[in-house]
């Protein structure tokens, strides 16, 4: 089935992809672009999984020390003694 591009902007994008990739035709350029996009999407890590990994890392560190005095710590870093 032939590919007909009726939108001027899409046609210009296809022509640019063709030029930049060296594809023999616009159809081939669109095919390659779609294949790359499908591969990119397939490699994306779902948000739910990314959040689960972040929670796991946060649990490794535990809760912050509520008794930690950042001002005192900073002052000690700059102390000349």
DAGIWO-V943207 format. One record per residue. N is the residue number from 1. PHI is phi in whole degrees, -180 to 180 (NA if undefined). OMEGA is omega in whole degrees, -180 to 180 (NA if undefined). D_FIRST is the distance of its C-alpha to the first C-alpha in Angstrom with 1 decimal. Layout:
<<N & PHI & OMEGA & D_FIRST> <N & PHI & OMEGA & D_FIRST>>
This chain:
<<1 & NA & -179 & 0.0> <2 & -72 & 179 & 3.8> <3 & -104 & 178 & 6.7> <4 & -110 & 178 & 9.5> <5 & -106 & -176 & 12.9> <6 & -103 & -178 & 15.4> <7 & -102 & -177 & 18.3> <8 & -62 & -180 & 20.6> <9 & -67 & 179 & 21.9> <10 & -65 & 178 & 18.6> <11 & -63 & 179 & 17.7> <12 & -67 & 178 & 21.2> <13 & -64 & 179 & 20.8> <14 & -63 & 179 & 17.7> <15 & -65 & 179 & 19.7> <16 & -67 & 177 & 22.7> <17 & -61 & 179 & 21.0> <18 & -60 & -179 & 19.7> <19 & -65 & -176 & 23.2> <20 & -71 & -178 & 25.0> <21 & -95 & -177 & 23.0> <22 & 76 & 178 & 22.7> <23 & -64 & -176 & 19.0> <24 & -72 & -180 & 17.8> <25 & -141 & 175 & 15.0> <26 & -65 & 179 & 14.4> <27 & -60 & 179 & 11.1> <28 & -66 & 178 & 13.4> <29 & -63 & 179 & 16.0> <30 & -66 & 178 & 14.1> <31 & -58 & -179 & 13.1> <32 & -63 & -179 & 16.8> <33 & -64 & 180 & 18.1> <34 & -67 & 178 & 16.3> <35 & -63 & 179 & 17.6> <36 & -65 & -180 & 21.0> <37 & -67 & 177 & 21.1> <38 & -63 & 178 & 20.4> <39 & -65 & 179 & 23.1> <40 & -64 & -180 & 25.5> <41 & -63 & -179 & 25.2> <42 & -64 & -178 & 25.8> <43 & -88 & -180 & 29.0> <44 & -66 & 177 & 30.4> <45 & -91 & -180 & 33.6> <46 & -59 & -178 & 33.8> <47 & -56 & -180 & 36.5> <48 & -58 & 180 & 38.4> <49 & -71 & 178 & 38.7> <50 & -63 & 179 & 39.7> <51 & -66 & 178 & 42.4> <52 & -62 & 179 & 43.6> <53 & -66 & 178 & 44.1> <54 & -66 & 178 & 45.9> <55 & -61 & 180 & 48.2> <56 & -61 & 179 & 49.0> <57 & -64 & -180 & 50.1> <58 & -64 & 179 & 52.1> <59 & -64 & 178 & 53.9> <60 & -63 & -179 & 54.9> <61 & -80 & -180 & 56.7> <62 & 78 & -180 & 58.2> <63 & -74 & 178 & 59.7> <64 & -67 & 178 & 61.3> <65 & -76 & -178 & 65.0> <66 & -68 & -180 & 66.4> <67 & -88 & -178 & 69.7> <68 & -69 & -179 & 68.2> <69 & -105 & -177 & 69.7> <70 & -64 & 179 & 67.3> <71 & -61 & 180 & 69.9> <72 & -62 & 179 & 72.5> <73 & -60 & 180 & 69.9> <74 & -63 & 179 & 69.0> <75 & -61 & -180 & 72.6> <76 & -67 & 177 & 73.4> <77 & -66 & -177 & 70.8> <78 & -97 & -179 & 72.4> <79 & -66 & -178 & 76.0> <80 & -86 & -176 & 78.1> <81 & -71 & NA & 80.3>>
